[in-house]
């Protein structure tokens, strides 16, 4: 299989241009450019092959199939990247919703009588402190109580 290298290089050079890459599409554009270059090179090979010794069709198809698989994998990765971005946005929205819910729950405790699970700490909630790992109730007695499982909350008597 004789190939005119100058013609193949010219065909590839003409198709390759400057691509302004972005963060999410660099790989896809690069793959598309490479795929187009591959096709140009394949066409150049076919045009410039020796008619007495043509290239093997099975080998051509195998190369094309391999390159198509790579292109498809890059497209799949791009789709997965978009799904991850959507998941991150959804998680951020859920975190905001949970934060608002926690603030609402904490503010609803003000004025209520609370006691610890063992009954050692009791009082009326004067203020609440909201932390990422829970709520601390500041009582009229000056004590602080971590509101969690076993904490009793009721209207003052």
Secondary structure, DSSP 8 states (H G I E B T S, - for coil): ----HHHHHHHHHHH-------TTTHHHHHHHHHHHHHHHHHHHHHHTS-TTS---HHHHHHHHHHHHHHHHHHHHHHHHHHHHHHHHHHHHHHHHHHHHHHHHHHHHTTTEEEE-TTSSSEEEEEEEEEETTEEEEEETTS-EEEE-TT-EEEE--
